[in-house]
Amino acid sequence: ITSAYGLECPYGAELEIEVFNAGDGNYYNRLKDPDVDLFLILLSSNGYCRAYKHDVDYYITLSTVVPPGRYLILAGSMSVVNYMVYPAFNLVVHGSQPFVVHDQPSSYELVADAFHAVAVRANNRQDMGGGVSILTFDDNGNFGLVCENKSNRTVRLSSNFQGSKNVLSSRHAFQMVDTIPARKQQLIAIFTRKMFSNDVQI
């Protein structure tokens, strides 16, 4: 579940972006709302990741300062933690200066590119040789893996995370085989910590 929103900040602003589970109408105390896997990504118009937040809670908040410009907000859930949660979410944006938010079409490619930008910003890169690199990123016990193939050939990537503990895979698997075309990058998987689990191993 992912939604995209355009954000225009003509004067720059201090921003506070929130996304939370809207609930199903049966909850009147927010503390009783179920936890759910939520993420927020803020991208510049050139695709650079300005900020990223990922947690398992009934809401998350992302705070950042941006210069004047146009931005893209991606808000969503990997939908791997709590399938019983009512699939509706609210997005709230607060700013120190005037801004405009509008709906924007989302796609698998947009989400994958956004998480690639998150990985580039994290700057945790392992060079595998031959123009192939593995990029990783994490936040609050949640972990993501991206493969960059800058070579002129297709590569085959085998991943084995079977020793992981207290996490769920967005691919619903811990052993994966992927084919990455030449000069492409691919989001391999995102691992989300289980609720109430602090002892996470990946």
Secondary structure, 3 states (H helix, E strand, C coil): CEEEEEEEECCCEEEEEEEEECCCCCCCCHHHCCCEEEEEEEEECCCCEEEEEEEEECEEEEEEEECCEEEEEEEECCCCCCCCCCCCEEEEEEECCCCEEEEECCCHHHHHHHHHHHHHHHCCEEEEECCEEEEEEEECCEEEEEEEECCCCCEEEEEECCCCECEEECCCCCEEEEEECCCEEEEEEEEEECCCCCCCEC
